[in-house]
């Protein structure tokens, strides 16, 4: 599995607090080993975000991604619950 990042994700990551960036790095490491590790709470999204999945980063922070038919993953967004699900 290859992991990629959208330009939007990279911009949002740069704006995140340092402790969130540290947590994100750890969660991506866990994700790369086992994308369904319990700490991630990997789940499908519904409604207007159908087709995306979410993992928990820490606290109220989440990362949204899409899984391609090849099995590769592209992270699309990172933010708090209220930022992502408005």
Buried (B, 14 or more C-beta within 10 A) or exposed (E): EEEEBBEEBEEBBEEBEEEBBEBBEEBBEBBEEEBEEEEBEBEEBEEEBEEBBBBBBBEEBBBBBBBEEEEEBBBBBBBBEEEBBE
